[in-house]
Amino acid sequence: MKLLVPLDGSAASKRAFDHALWLASEHGDTMLILLNVQTREMLGLSDIRARSDAESGLAARKSRAVLREALEACEAQRIACEMRAEFGGPIAETIDRLARETGADQIVMGARGLGRVRSLMLGSVTTQVIHLTDIPVTLVKA
């Protein structure tokens, strides 16, 4: 079984990772695909210039920093994992694309619990992923 676990460093994504790690430990032969998506906005970059190699390198370093703890936890528990760092976005479309490309059986992700009205008004990556993908999604509330 392959579980795609998008991580952004938030408490919600850490709880989702913990749940995915538990699922993997309970079900043998499970691989976690740890994903971090960096966008120009997240890196504080302007959309005016074309993307450069330096910006891609910065995004890769930020992704490694977010994924490092999860990778170490997988190694400690001998859970197979793969790290994926993506630069660009939109985030929800990237999650859906990677889930399909990697043959993920399920997406396990955090939900921040914005509340019904705020979530409806602002939307969320979680809501967008649910609408985009045909792969089962498990939401873990922080």
Chimera marker file (.cmm) of the C-alpha trace (Angstrom):
<marker_set name="trace">
<marker id="1" x="0.000" y="0.000" z="0.000" r="1" g="1" b="0" radius="0.5"/>
<marker id="2" x="1.244" y="3.510" z="-0.830" r="1" g="1" b="0" radius="0.5"/>
<marker id="3" x="0.202" y="6.497" z="1.281" r="1" g="1" b="0" radius="0.5"/>
<marker id="4" x="0.874" y="10.021" z="0.052" r="1" g="1" b="0" radius="0.5"/>
<marker id="5" x="1.424" y="12.326" z="3.027" r="1" g="1" b="0" radius="0.5"/>
<marker id="6" x="1.626" y="16.052" z="2.209" r="1" g="1" b="0" radius="0.5"/>
<marker id="7" x="3.596" y="17.882" z="4.907" r="1" g="1" b="0" radius="0.5"/>
<marker id="8" x="3.932" y="21.631" z="5.424" r="1" g="1" b="0" radius="0.5"/>
<marker id="9" x="5.412" y="21.748" z="8.927" r="1" g="1" b="0" radius="0.5"/>
<marker id="10" x="2.081" y="22.593" z="10.591" r="1" g="1" b="0" radius="0.5"/>
<marker id="11" x="0.702" y="20.782" z="13.631" r="1" g="1" b="0" radius="0.5"/>
<marker id="12" x="-2.090" y="19.409" z="11.432" r="1" g="1" b="0" radius="0.5"/>
<marker id="13" x="0.320" y="17.881" z="8.928" r="1" g="1" b="0" radius="0.5"/>
<marker id="14" x="2.450" y="16.424" z="11.737" r="1" g="1" b="0" radius="0.5"/>
<marker id="15" x="-0.629" y="14.720" z="13.203" r="1" g="1" b="0" radius="0.5"/>
<marker id="16" x="-1.498" y="13.372" z="9.751" r="1" g="1" b="0" radius="0.5"/>
<marker id="17" x="2.039" y="12.015" z="9.421" r="1" g="1" b="0" radius="0.5"/>
<marker id="18" x="1.790" y="10.362" z="12.840" r="1" g="1" b="0" radius="0.5"/>
<marker id="19" x="-1.446" y="8.700" z="11.726" r="1" g="1" b="0" radius="0.5"/>
<marker id="20" x="0.111" y="7.551" z="8.439" r="1" g="1" b="0" radius="0.5"/>
<marker id="21" x="3.114" y="6.183" z="10.339" r="1" g="1" b="0" radius="0.5"/>
<marker id="22" x="0.765" y="4.268" z="12.622" r="1" g="1" b="0" radius="0.5"/>
<marker id="23" x="-1.149" y="2.883" z="9.612" r="1" g="1" b="0" radius="0.5"/>
<marker id="24" x="2.126" y="1.791" z="8.027" r="1" g="1" b="0" radius="0.5"/>
<marker id="25" x="3.275" y="0.092" z="11.219" r="1" g="1" b="0" radius="0.5"/>
<marker id="26" x="-0.048" y="-1.765" z="11.506" r="1" g="1" b="0" radius="0.5"/>
<marker id="27" x="-0.123" y="-2.864" z="7.861" r="1" g="1" b="0" radius="0.5"/>
<marker id="28" x="3.064" y="-4.444" z="6.583" r="1" g="1" b="0" radius="0.5"/>
<marker id="29" x="4.436" y="-3.622" z="3.156" r="1" g="1" b="0" radius="0.5"/>
<marker id="30" x="3.320" y="0.028" z="3.256" r="1" g="1" b="0" radius="0.5"/>
<marker id="31" x="5.312" y="2.871" z="1.735" r="1" g="1" b="0" radius="0.5"/>
<marker id="32" x="4.905" y="6.498" z="2.764" r="1" g="1" b="0" radius="0.5"/>
<marker id="33" x="5.450" y="9.120" z="0.101" r="1" g="1" b="0" radius="0.5"/>
<marker id="34" x="6.365" y="12.270" z="2.005" r="1" g="1" b="0" radius="0.5"/>
<marker id="35" x="5.534" y="15.376" z="-0.029" r="1" g="1" b="0" radius="0.5"/>
<marker id="36" x="6.315" y="19.025" z="0.529" r="1" g="1" b="0" radius="0.5"/>
<marker id="37" x="5.216" y="21.668" z="-1.963" r="1" g="1" b="0" radius="0.5"/>
<marker id="38" x="6.867" y="25.067" z="-1.931" r="1" g="1" b="0" radius="0.5"/>
<marker id="39" x="5.349" y="28.001" z="-3.815" r="1" g="1" b="0" radius="0.5"/>
<marker id="40" x="6.844" y="31.351" z="-4.765" r="1" g="1" b="0" radius="0.5"/>
<marker id="41" x="4.540" y="33.012" z="-2.235" r="1" g="1" b="0" radius="0.5"/>
<marker id="42" x="5.673" y="30.705" z="0.572" r="1" g="1" b="0" radius="0.5"/>
<marker id="43" x="9.277" y="31.569" z="-0.204" r="1" g="1" b="0" radius="0.5"/>
<marker id="44" x="8.516" y="35.289" z="-0.302" r="1" g="1" b="0" radius="0.5"/>
<marker id="45" x="9.356" y="35.538" z="-4.009" r="1" g="1" b="0" radius="0.5"/>
<marker id="46" x="7.756" y="37.783" z="-6.565" r="1" g="1" b="0" radius="0.5"/>
<marker id="47" x="5.769" y="36.321" z="-9.451" r="1" g="1" b="0" radius="0.5"/>
<marker id="48" x="7.225" y="38.942" z="-11.772" r="1" g="1" b="0" radius="0.5"/>
<marker id="49" x="10.511" y="37.191" z="-12.560" r="1" g="1" b="0" radius="0.5"/>
<marker id="50" x="10.918" y="33.842" z="-14.221" r="1" g="1" b="0" radius="0.5"/>
<marker id="51" x="11.861" y="30.986" z="-11.911" r="1" g="1" b="0" radius="0.5"/>
<marker id="52" x="15.618" y="30.613" z="-11.483" r="1" g="1" b="0" radius="0.5"/>
<marker id="53" x="17.864" y="27.738" z="-10.423" r="1" g="1" b="0" radius="0.5"/>
<marker id="54" x="18.627" y="29.625" z="-7.191" r="1" g="1" b="0" radius="0.5"/>
<marker id="55" x="14.917" y="29.757" z="-6.365" r="1" g="1" b="0" radius="0.5"/>
<marker id="56" x="14.534" y="26.050" z="-7.118" r="1" g="1" b="0" radius="0.5"/>
<marker id="57" x="17.481" y="25.341" z="-4.817" r="1" g="1" b="0" radius="0.5"/>
<marker id="58" x="15.939" y="27.433" z="-2.044" r="1" g="1" b="0" radius="0.5"/>
<marker id="59" x="12.654" y="25.549" z="-2.441" r="1" g="1" b="0" radius="0.5"/>
<marker id="60" x="14.455" y="22.190" z="-2.286" r="1" g="1" b="0" radius="0.5"/>
<marker id="61" x="16.291" y="23.200" z="0.920" r="1" g="1" b="0" radius="0.5"/>
<marker id="62" x="13.042" y="24.347" z="2.550" r="1" g="1" b="0" radius="0.5"/>
<marker id="63" x="11.345" y="21.089" z="1.562" r="1" g="1" b="0" radius="0.5"/>
<marker id="64" x="14.176" y="18.981" z="2.982" r="1" g="1" b="0" radius="0.5"/>
<marker id="65" x="13.935" y="20.910" z="6.265" r="1" g="1" b="0" radius="0.5"/>
<marker id="66" x="10.171" y="20.232" z="6.488" r="1" g="1" b="0" radius="0.5"/>
<marker id="67" x="10.548" y="16.543" z="5.584" r="1" g="1" b="0" radius="0.5"/>
<marker id="68" x="13.667" y="15.742" z="7.648" r="1" g="1" b="0" radius="0.5"/>
<marker id="69" x="11.872" y="14.842" z="10.901" r="1" g="1" b="0" radius="0.5"/>
<marker id="70" x="9.354" y="12.610" z="9.115" r="1" g="1" b="0" radius="0.5"/>
<marker id="71" x="12.132" y="10.839" z="7.213" r="1" g="1" b="0" radius="0.5"/>
<marker id="72" x="14.007" y="10.183" z="10.457" r="1" g="1" b="0" radius="0.5"/>
<marker id="73" x="10.841" y="8.797" z="12.093" r="1" g="1" b="0" radius="0.5"/>
<marker id="74" x="10.278" y="6.443" z="9.147" r="1" g="1" b="0" radius="0.5"/>
<marker id="75" x="13.871" y="5.244" z="9.302" r="1" g="1" b="0" radius="0.5"/>
<marker id="76" x="13.663" y="4.699" z="13.072" r="1" g="1" b="0" radius="0.5"/>
<marker id="77" x="10.558" y="2.525" z="12.639" r="1" g="1" b="0" radius="0.5"/>
<marker id="78" x="11.865" y="0.870" z="9.462" r="1" g="1" b="0" radius="0.5"/>
<marker id="79" x="8.947" y="2.121" z="7.394" r="1" g="1" b="0" radius="0.5"/>
<marker id="80" x="9.700" y="2.450" z="3.688" r="1" g="1" b="0" radius="0.5"/>
<marker id="81" x="9.420" y="6.036" z="2.518" r="1" g="1" b="0" radius="0.5"/>
<marker id="82" x="10.220" y="8.307" z="-0.352" r="1" g="1" b="0" radius="0.5"/>
<marker id="83" x="10.707" y="12.077" z="-0.166" r="1" g="1" b="0" radius="0.5"/>
<marker id="84" x="9.238" y="14.320" z="-2.843" r="1" g="1" b="0" radius="0.5"/>
<marker id="85" x="9.848" y="18.058" z="-3.014" r="1" g="1" b="0" radius="0.5"/>
<marker id="86" x="7.859" y="20.107" z="-5.504" r="1" g="1" b="0" radius="0.5"/>
<marker id="87" x="8.264" y="23.783" z="-6.387" r="1" g="1" b="0" radius="0.5"/>
<marker id="88" x="5.448" y="25.652" z="-8.017" r="1" g="1" b="0" radius="0.5"/>
<marker id="89" x="1.868" y="24.901" z="-7.378" r="1" g="1" b="0" radius="0.5"/>
<marker id="90" x="-0.991" y="25.250" z="-7.070" r="1" g="1" b="0" radius="0.5"/>
<marker id="91" x="-0.603" y="23.009" z="-4.057" r="1" g="1" b="0" radius="0.5"/>
<marker id="92" x="-3.831" y="20.993" z="-4.332" r="1" g="1" b="0" radius="0.5"/>
<marker id="93" x="-3.236" y="20.222" z="-8.009" r="1" g="1" b="0" radius="0.5"/>
<marker id="94" x="0.326" y="19.173" z="-7.197" r="1" g="1" b="0" radius="0.5"/>
<marker id="95" x="-0.885" y="16.800" z="-4.472" r="1" g="1" b="0" radius="0.5"/>
<marker id="96" x="-3.442" y="15.254" z="-6.833" r="1" g="1" b="0" radius="0.5"/>
<marker id="97" x="-0.897" y="14.934" z="-9.663" r="1" g="1" b="0" radius="0.5"/>
<marker id="98" x="1.722" y="13.310" z="-7.410" r="1" g="1" b="0" radius="0.5"/>
<marker id="99" x="-0.844" y="10.902" z="-5.981" r="1" g="1" b="0" radius="0.5"/>
<marker id="100" x="-1.675" y="9.733" z="-9.491" r="1" g="1" b="0" radius="0.5"/>
<marker id="101" x="1.947" y="9.666" z="-10.702" r="1" g="1" b="0" radius="0.5"/>
<marker id="102" x="3.155" y="7.610" z="-7.745" r="1" g="1" b="0" radius="0.5"/>
<marker id="103" x="0.195" y="5.221" z="-7.764" r="1" g="1" b="0" radius="0.5"/>
<marker id="104" x="-0.822" y="6.225" z="-4.234" r="1" g="1" b="0" radius="0.5"/>
<marker id="105" x="-3.651" y="4.188" z="-2.768" r="1" g="1" b="0" radius="0.5"/>
<marker id="106" x="-4.598" y="6.914" z="-0.301" r="1" g="1" b="0" radius="0.5"/>
<marker id="107" x="-3.775" y="10.505" z="0.657" r="1" g="1" b="0" radius="0.5"/>
<marker id="108" x="-3.390" y="11.167" z="4.377" r="1" g="1" b="0" radius="0.5"/>
<marker id="109" x="-3.398" y="14.856" z="5.198" r="1" g="1" b="0" radius="0.5"/>
<marker id="110" x="-4.065" y="17.294" z="7.977" r="1" g="1" b="0" radius="0.5"/>
<marker id="111" x="-7.140" y="19.451" z="8.325" r="1" g="1" b="0" radius="0.5"/>
<marker id="112" x="-6.718" y="22.658" z="10.243" r="1" g="1" b="0" radius="0.5"/>
<marker id="113" x="-10.335" y="22.964" z="11.305" r="1" g="1" b="0" radius="0.5"/>
<marker id="114" x="-11.014" y="26.474" z="10.033" r="1" g="1" b="0" radius="0.5"/>
<marker id="115" x="-14.734" y="26.167" z="10.716" r="1" g="1" b="0" radius="0.5"/>
<marker id="116" x="-17.542" y="25.895" z="8.195" r="1" g="1" b="0" radius="0.5"/>
<marker id="117" x="-18.048" y="29.557" z="7.307" r="1" g="1" b="0" radius="0.5"/>
<marker id="118" x="-14.368" y="30.469" z="7.145" r="1" g="1" b="0" radius="0.5"/>
<marker id="119" x="-13.552" y="27.348" z="5.138" r="1" g="1" b="0" radius="0.5"/>
<marker id="120" x="-16.378" y="28.051" z="2.682" r="1" g="1" b="0" radius="0.5"/>
<marker id="121" x="-15.242" y="31.633" z="2.214" r="1" g="1" b="0" radius="0.5"/>
<marker id="122" x="-11.503" y="30.983" z="1.990" r="1" g="1" b="0" radius="0.5"/>
<marker id="123" x="-11.406" y="27.471" z="0.680" r="1" g="1" b="0" radius="0.5"/>
<marker id="124" x="-8.502" y="25.300" z="1.683" r="1" g="1" b="0" radius="0.5"/>
<marker id="125" x="-5.943" y="23.008" z="0.155" r="1" g="1" b="0" radius="0.5"/>
<marker id="126" x="-7.704" y="20.109" z="1.870" r="1" g="1" b="0" radius="0.5"/>
<marker id="127" x="-11.069" y="21.005" z="0.349" r="1" g="1" b="0" radius="0.5"/>
<marker id="128" x="-9.506" y="21.451" z="-3.083" r="1" g="1" b="0" radius="0.5"/>
<marker id="129" x="-7.761" y="18.063" z="-2.893" r="1" g="1" b="0" radius="0.5"/>
<marker id="130" x="-11.010" y="16.341" z="-1.936" r="1" g="1" b="0" radius="0.5"/>
<marker id="131" x="-12.736" y="17.863" z="-4.966" r="1" g="1" b="0" radius="0.5"/>
<marker id="132" x="-9.880" y="17.150" z="-7.377" r="1" g="1" b="0" radius="0.5"/>
<marker id="133" x="-8.869" y="13.608" z="-6.610" r="1" g="1" b="0" radius="0.5"/>
<marker id="134" x="-10.571" y="10.272" z="-7.051" r="1" g="1" b="0" radius="0.5"/>
<marker id="135" x="-8.137" y="8.662" z="-4.600" r="1" g="1" b="0" radius="0.5"/>
<marker id="136" x="-9.394" y="8.083" z="-1.027" r="1" g="1" b="0" radius="0.5"/>
<marker id="137" x="-8.416" y="10.903" z="1.346" r="1" g="1" b="0" radius="0.5"/>
<marker id="138" x="-8.063" y="10.507" z="5.093" r="1" g="1" b="0" radius="0.5"/>
<marker id="139" x="-8.229" y="13.801" z="6.992" r="1" g="1" b="0" radius="0.5"/>
<marker id="140" x="-6.613" y="14.079" z="10.392" r="1" g="1" b="0" radius="0.5"/>
<marker id="141" x="-7.825" y="17.034" z="12.424" r="1" g="1" b="0" radius="0.5"/>
<marker id="142" x="-5.325" y="18.867" z="14.573" r="1" g="1" b="0" radius="0.5"/>
<link id1="1" id2="2" r="1" g="1" b="0" radius="0.2"/>
<link id1="2" id2="3" r="1" g="1" b="0" radius="0.2"/>
<link id1="3" id2="4" r="1" g="1" b="0" radius="0.2"/>
<link id1="4" id2="5" r="1" g="1" b="0" radius="0.2"/>
<link id1="5" id2="6" r="1" g="1" b="0" radius="0.2"/>
<link id1="6" id2="7" r="1" g="1" b="0" radius="0.2"/>
<link id1="7" id2="8" r="1" g="1" b="0" radius="0.2"/>
<link id1="8" id2="9" r="1" g="1" b="0" radius="0.2"/>
<link id1="9" id2="10" r="1" g="1" b="0" radius="0.2"/>
<link id1="10" id2="11" r="1" g="1" b="0" radius="0.2"/>
<link id1="11" id2="12" r="1" g="1" b="0" radius="0.2"/>
<link id1="12" id2="13" r="1" g="1" b="0" radius="0.2"/>
<link id1="13" id2="14" r="1" g="1" b="0" radius="0.2"/>
<link id1="14" id2="15" r="1" g="1" b="0" radius="0.2"/>
<link id1="15" id2="16" r="1" g="1" b="0" radius="0.2"/>
<link id1="16" id2="17" r="1" g="1" b="0" radius="0.2"/>
<link id1="17" id2="18" r="1" g="1" b="0" radius="0.2"/>
<link id1="18" id2="19" r="1" g="1" b="0" radius="0.2"/>
<link id1="19" id2="20" r="1" g="1" b="0" radius="0.2"/>
<link id1="20" id2="21" r="1" g="1" b="0" radius="0.2"/>
<link id1="21" id2="22" r="1" g="1" b="0" radius="0.2"/>
<link id1="22" id2="23" r="1" g="1" b="0" radius="0.2"/>
<link id1="23" id2="24" r="1" g="1" b="0" radius="0.2"/>
<link id1="24" id2="25" r="1" g="1" b="0" radius="0.2"/>
<link id1="25" id2="26" r="1" g="1" b="0" radius="0.2"/>
<link id1="26" id2="27" r="1" g="1" b="0" radius="0.2"/>
<link id1="27" id2="28" r="1" g="1" b="0" radius="0.2"/>
<link id1="28" id2="29" r="1" g="1" b="0" radius="0.2"/>
<link id1="29" id2="30" r="1" g="1" b="0" radius="0.2"/>
<link id1="30" id2="31" r="1" g="1" b="0" radius="0.2"/>
<link id1="31" id2="32" r="1" g="1" b="0" radius="0.2"/>
<link id1="32" id2="33" r="1" g="1" b="0" radius="0.2"/>
<link id1="33" id2="34" r="1" g="1" b="0" radius="0.2"/>
<link id1="34" id2="35" r="1" g="1" b="0" radius="0.2"/>
<link id1="35" id2="36" r="1" g="1" b="0" radius="0.2"/>
<link id1="36" id2="37" r="1" g="1" b="0" radius="0.2"/>
<link id1="37" id2="38" r="1" g="1" b="0" radius="0.2"/>
<link id1="38" id2="39" r="1" g="1" b="0" radius="0.2"/>
<link id1="39" id2="40" r="1" g="1" b="0" radius="0.2"/>
<link id1="40" id2="41" r="1" g="1" b="0" radius="0.2"/>
<link id1="41" id2="42" r="1" g="1" b="0" radius="0.2"/>
<link id1="42" id2="43" r="1" g="1" b="0" radius="0.2"/>
<link id1="43" id2="44" r="1" g="1" b="0" radius="0.2"/>
<link id1="44" id2="45" r="1" g="1" b="0" radius="0.2"/>
<link id1="45" id2="46" r="1" g="1" b="0" radius="0.2"/>
<link id1="46" id2="47" r="1" g="1" b="0" radius="0.2"/>
<link id1="47" id2="48" r="1" g="1" b="0" radius="0.2"/>
<link id1="48" id2="49" r="1" g="1" b="0" radius="0.2"/>
<link id1="49" id2="50" r="1" g="1" b="0" radius="0.2"/>
<link id1="50" id2="51" r="1" g="1" b="0" radius="0.2"/>
<link id1="51" id2="52" r="1" g="1" b="0" radius="0.2"/>
<link id1="52" id2="53" r="1" g="1" b="0" radius="0.2"/>
<link id1="53" id2="54" r="1" g="1" b="0" radius="0.2"/>
<link id1="54" id2="55" r="1" g="1" b="0" radius="0.2"/>
<link id1="55" id2="56" r="1" g="1" b="0" radius="0.2"/>
<link id1="56" id2="57" r="1" g="1" b="0" radius="0.2"/>
<link id1="57" id2="58" r="1" g="1" b="0" radius="0.2"/>
<link id1="58" id2="59" r="1" g="1" b="0" radius="0.2"/>
<link id1="59" id2="60" r="1" g="1" b="0" radius="0.2"/>
<link id1="60" id2="61" r="1" g="1" b="0" radius="0.2"/>
<link id1="61" id2="62" r="1" g="1" b="0" radius="0.2"/>
<link id1="62" id2="63" r="1" g="1" b="0" radius="0.2"/>
<link id1="63" id2="64" r="1" g="1" b="0" radius="0.2"/>
<link id1="64" id2="65" r="1" g="1" b="0" radius="0.2"/>
<link id1="65" id2="66" r="1" g="1" b="0" radius="0.2"/>
<link id1="66" id2="67" r="1" g="1" b="0" radius="0.2"/>
<link id1="67" id2="68" r="1" g="1" b="0" radius="0.2"/>
<link id1="68" id2="69" r="1" g="1" b="0" radius="0.2"/>
<link id1="69" id2="70" r="1" g="1" b="0" radius="0.2"/>
<link id1="70" id2="71" r="1" g="1" b="0" radius="0.2"/>
<link id1="71" id2="72" r="1" g="1" b="0" radius="0.2"/>
<link id1="72" id2="73" r="1" g="1" b="0" radius="0.2"/>
<link id1="73" id2="74" r="1" g="1" b="0" radius="0.2"/>
<link id1="74" id2="75" r="1" g="1" b="0" radius="0.2"/>
<link id1="75" id2="76" r="1" g="1" b="0" radius="0.2"/>
<link id1="76" id2="77" r="1" g="1" b="0" radius="0.2"/>
<link id1="77" id2="78" r="1" g="1" b="0" radius="0.2"/>
<link id1="78" id2="79" r="1" g="1" b="0" radius="0.2"/>
<link id1="79" id2="80" r="1" g="1" b="0" radius="0.2"/>
<link id1="80" id2="81" r="1" g="1" b="0" radius="0.2"/>
<link id1="81" id2="82" r="1" g="1" b="0" radius="0.2"/>
<link id1="82" id2="83" r="1" g="1" b="0" radius="0.2"/>
<link id1="83" id2="84" r="1" g="1" b="0" radius="0.2"/>
<link id1="84" id2="85" r="1" g="1" b="0" radius="0.2"/>
<link id1="85" id2="86" r="1" g="1" b="0" radius="0.2"/>
<link id1="86" id2="87" r="1" g="1" b="0" radius="0.2"/>
<link id1="87" id2="88" r="1" g="1" b="0" radius="0.2"/>
<link id1="88" id2="89" r="1" g="1" b="0" radius="0.2"/>
<link id1="89" id2="90" r="1" g="1" b="0" radius="0.2"/>
<link id1="90" id2="91" r="1" g="1" b="0" radius="0.2"/>
<link id1="91" id2="92" r="1" g="1" b="0" radius="0.2"/>
<link id1="92" id2="93" r="1" g="1" b="0" radius="0.2"/>
<link id1="93" id2="94" r="1" g="1" b="0" radius="0.2"/>
<link id1="94" id2="95" r="1" g="1" b="0" radius="0.2"/>
<link id1="95" id2="96" r="1" g="1" b="0" radius="0.2"/>
<link id1="96" id2="97" r="1" g="1" b="0" radius="0.2"/>
<link id1="97" id2="98" r="1" g="1" b="0" radius="0.2"/>
<link id1="98" id2="99" r="1" g="1" b="0" radius="0.2"/>
<link id1="99" id2="100" r="1" g="1" b="0" radius="0.2"/>
<link id1="100" id2="101" r="1" g="1" b="0" radius="0.2"/>
<link id1="101" id2="102" r="1" g="1" b="0" radius="0.2"/>
<link id1="102" id2="103" r="1" g="1" b="0" radius="0.2"/>
<link id1="103" id2="104" r="1" g="1" b="0" radius="0.2"/>
<link id1="104" id2="105" r="1" g="1" b="0" radius="0.2"/>
<link id1="105" id2="106" r="1" g="1" b="0" radius="0.2"/>
<link id1="106" id2="107" r="1" g="1" b="0" radius="0.2"/>
<link id1="107" id2="108" r="1" g="1" b="0" radius="0.2"/>
<link id1="108" id2="109" r="1" g="1" b="0" radius="0.2"/>
<link id1="109" id2="110" r="1" g="1" b="0" radius="0.2"/>
<link id1="110" id2="111" r="1" g="1" b="0" radius="0.2"/>
<link id1="111" id2="112" r="1" g="1" b="0" radius="0.2"/>
<link id1="112" id2="113" r="1" g="1" b="0" radius="0.2"/>
<link id1="113" id2="114" r="1" g="1" b="0" radius="0.2"/>
<link id1="114" id2="115" r="1" g="1" b="0" radius="0.2"/>
<link id1="115" id2="116" r="1" g="1" b="0" radius="0.2"/>
<link id1="116" id2="117" r="1" g="1" b="0" radius="0.2"/>
<link id1="117" id2="118" r="1" g="1" b="0" radius="0.2"/>
<link id1="118" id2="119" r="1" g="1" b="0" radius="0.2"/>
<link id1="119" id2="120" r="1" g="1" b="0" radius="0.2"/>
<link id1="120" id2="121" r="1" g="1" b="0" radius="0.2"/>
<link id1="121" id2="122" r="1" g="1" b="0" radius="0.2"/>
<link id1="122" id2="123" r="1" g="1" b="0" radius="0.2"/>
<link id1="123" id2="124" r="1" g="1" b="0" radius="0.2"/>
<link id1="124" id2="125" r="1" g="1" b="0" radius="0.2"/>
<link id1="125" id2="126" r="1" g="1" b="0" radius="0.2"/>
<link id1="126" id2="127" r="1" g="1" b="0" radius="0.2"/>
<link id1="127" id2="128" r="1" g="1" b="0" radius="0.2"/>
<link id1="128" id2="129" r="1" g="1" b="0" radius="0.2"/>
<link id1="129" id2="130" r="1" g="1" b="0" radius="0.2"/>
<link id1="130" id2="131" r="1" g="1" b="0" radius="0.2"/>
<link id1="131" id2="132" r="1" g="1" b="0" radius="0.2"/>
<link id1="132" id2="133" r="1" g="1" b="0" radius="0.2"/>
<link id1="133" id2="134" r="1" g="1" b="0" radius="0.2"/>
<link id1="134" id2="135" r="1" g="1" b="0" radius="0.2"/>
<link id1="135" id2="136" r="1" g="1" b="0" radius="0.2"/>
<link id1="136" id2="137" r="1" g="1" b="0" radius="0.2"/>
<link id1="137" id2="138" r="1" g="1" b="0" radius="0.2"/>
<link id1="138" id2="139" r="1" g="1" b="0" radius="0.2"/>
<link id1="139" id2="140" r="1" g="1" b="0" radius="0.2"/>
<link id1="140" id2="141" r="1" g="1" b="0" radius="0.2"/>
<link id1="141" id2="142" r="1" g="1" b="0" radius="0.2"/>
</marker_set>
